[in-house]
Amino acid sequence: MSHELLSFLAGLAAGALATGLVMAAFITRERRAAVTLRAQLAEAGSAQARLAELRAHLSGLRHDVRGILSPALLVADKLLAHAEPGVRRAGEVMVRTVDRTTGRLGETPLDQQGANGAQP
């Protein structure tokens, strides 16, 4: 083989080796980034699951509070049907109080984030 051909082949081999080293470094860096991204996605998924669990708990709590206060609403209905205006006003106050209580449970930042699709 001629000296020129050997030099050309040596140059090709050196270039291939350099390209291989650069590609290996790139692949290593991308693999590390993929591992980090997978860990972040797993953490975000776990946080989303916890948030969904908290929202479900809050919904159940709202339902339970409404159920606990339902006897007060039954009494309020009787008061609203009373002939005396002062007694009717007391019934209205009771209804508004129960509505405000259950309404406030729906005004939590947890529910507002869920309604807007926002992330915590």
C-alpha positions as CSV (number, residue, x, y, z in Angstrom):
1,M,0.0,0.0,0.0
2,S,1.1,3.4,-0.7
3,H,2.0,5.9,2.0
4,E,-0.8,8.3,0.8
5,L,-3.4,5.5,1.0
6,L,-2.2,4.6,4.5
7,S,-2.4,8.2,5.6
8,F,-5.9,8.5,4.1
9,L,-7.1,5.4,5.9
10,A,-5.5,6.5,9.2
11,G,-7.3,9.8,8.8
12,L,-10.6,8.0,8.2
13,A,-10.0,5.8,11.2
14,A,-9.2,8.8,13.4
15,G,-12.2,10.6,12.2
16,A,-14.4,7.6,12.8
17,L,-13.0,7.2,16.3
18,A,-13.5,10.9,17.1
19,T,-17.1,10.7,15.8
20,G,-17.7,7.6,17.8
21,L,-16.4,9.2,21.0
22,V,-18.6,12.3,20.4
23,M,-21.6,10.1,19.8
24,A,-20.9,8.0,22.9
25,A,-20.7,11.1,25.0
26,F,-23.9,12.4,23.4
27,I,-25.7,9.1,24.0
28,T,-24.5,9.0,27.7
29,R,-25.7,12.6,28.2
30,E,-29.1,11.8,26.6
31,R,-29.5,8.7,28.7
32,R,-28.9,10.6,31.9
33,A,-31.4,13.3,30.8
34,A,-34.0,10.5,30.1
35,V,-33.4,9.0,33.6
36,T,-33.9,12.4,35.2
37,L,-37.0,13.1,33.1
38,R,-38.5,9.8,34.0
39,A,-37.9,10.5,37.7
40,Q,-39.5,13.9,37.4
41,L,-42.5,12.5,35.6
42,A,-42.9,9.8,38.2
43,E,-42.7,12.4,40.9
44,A,-45.3,14.6,39.1
45,G,-47.6,11.6,38.6
46,S,-47.3,10.8,42.3
47,A,-48.1,14.4,43.2
48,Q,-51.1,14.4,40.8
49,A,-52.4,11.2,42.4
50,R,-52.1,12.8,45.9
51,L,-53.9,15.9,44.7
52,A,-56.7,13.8,43.1
53,E,-57.0,11.9,46.4
54,L,-57.3,15.2,48.4
55,R,-59.9,16.5,46.0
56,A,-62.0,13.3,46.4
57,H,-61.7,13.6,50.1
58,L,-62.8,17.3,50.0
59,S,-65.8,16.3,47.9
60,G,-66.7,13.6,50.4
61,L,-66.3,16.1,53.2
62,R,-68.6,18.6,51.5
63,H,-71.2,15.9,51.0
64,D,-70.9,14.8,54.7
65,V,-71.2,18.3,56.0
66,R,-74.3,18.8,53.9
67,G,-75.7,15.6,55.3
68,I,-74.9,16.5,58.9
69,L,-76.6,19.9,58.5
70,S,-79.7,18.4,56.7
71,P,-81.7,18.3,60.0
72,A,-81.1,22.1,60.3
73,L,-82.5,22.5,56.8
74,L,-85.6,20.5,57.6
75,V,-86.2,22.8,60.6
76,A,-85.5,25.8,58.4
77,D,-88.1,24.6,55.9
78,K,-90.7,24.5,58.7
79,L,-89.6,28.0,59.9
80,L,-89.9,29.3,56.3
81,A,-93.5,28.2,56.2
82,H,-94.4,29.9,59.5
83,A,-96.9,32.7,59.5
84,E,-94.8,35.1,61.6
85,P,-92.2,37.1,59.6
86,G,-89.5,37.0,62.3
87,V,-89.7,33.2,62.4
88,R,-89.5,33.1,58.6
89,R,-86.4,35.3,58.7
90,A,-84.8,32.9,61.2
91,G,-85.4,30.1,58.7
92,E,-83.8,32.1,55.9
93,V,-80.8,32.7,58.1
94,M,-80.4,29.0,58.7
95,V,-80.7,28.1,55.0
96,R,-78.1,30.8,54.1
97,T,-75.8,29.6,56.8
98,V,-75.8,26.0,55.6
99,D,-75.4,27.2,52.0
100,R,-72.5,29.4,53.0
101,T,-70.9,26.6,54.9
102,T,-71.0,24.1,52.1
103,G,-70.1,26.8,49.6
104,R,-67.0,27.7,51.5
105,L,-65.8,24.1,51.2
106,G,-66.0,24.6,47.5
107,E,-63.9,27.7,47.6
108,T,-60.7,26.0,48.5
109,P,-57.6,26.6,46.4
110,L,-57.5,22.8,45.9
111,D,-60.9,22.9,44.1
112,Q,-60.1,26.1,42.2
113,Q,-56.9,24.5,40.8
114,G,-58.9,21.5,39.7
115,A,-61.5,23.6,38.0
116,N,-59.0,25.6,36.1
117,G,-56.8,22.6,35.3
118,A,-53.8,24.4,36.9
119,Q,-51.0,22.6,38.5
120,P,-50.1,23.1,42.2
